Amino acid sequence: MDGIIRSADETSWKLTIAFMGGLLYLWGWLLVNVPELQRIAVVYEFMTFLAVMIGGLAHVGARHFGVLGFPSLKEIPTTTAVGATVGLLWLIIGGQIARLAGMQVTFYQTLPPLIAYFFAFAIASTEETLLRGAVLPSLTTMCGKLTAIMLTSIMFSALHWLAFNAQLPFLLSAFLFSIIISALTLHYRTAWVAGAAHITYNLVTLYFLIGAP
């Protein structure tokens, strides 16, 4: 675990707290104001809260802030650029596997465009803060990096199956994508690089599906 944790002075605390607080608020707003998203908003609000709790307990227990936290401000441009590049590349590679699954098209087209973009952003952010920011480092402690990456990727795929009834091609794409961004998370010691990749993938995919908001 020592190879992936961040000390407090390596982490942008204010940005981390602001981001997680904003994410909790966004899910609460979607829950109250968008009836089509109530069921999934409850689940993802809970997932966001769980990420905060696990990350907070890890910090208190180890006196370090885990990879849930944003990197220092000077590292954000690099990790953002790397993540965004990976997200765009996977849109090409993974898109050929998933072929922009029909469930995505149907689901997002039922939402107002701006709400769809907020939703796509919130989904990516929540999945990364929980799986890459909290679960991945915990599993790495227990069973090593490789096993942790594989287990996290299985969870990532299973989540898309349970929450969105994703079909096999999309699940395969999600599994492979998860392996890549999990490895990047452990390399850069921050979930933000995976978050940047996932957010870029979701938003650019959504643009091709429904156009500009």
Secondary structure, DSSP 8 states (H G I E B T S, - for coil): -TTT-B-GGGB-HHHHHHHHHHHHHHHHHHHHH-GGGHHHHHHHHHHHHHHHHHHHHHHHHHTSB-TTS-B-GGGHHHHHHHHHHHHHHHHHHHHHHH-S-HHHHHHHHTS-HHHHHHHHHHHHHHHIIIIIIIIHHHHHHHH-HHHHHHHHHHHHHHHHHHHH---HHHHHHHHHHHHHHHHHHHHHT-THHHHHHHHHHHHHHHHHHH---
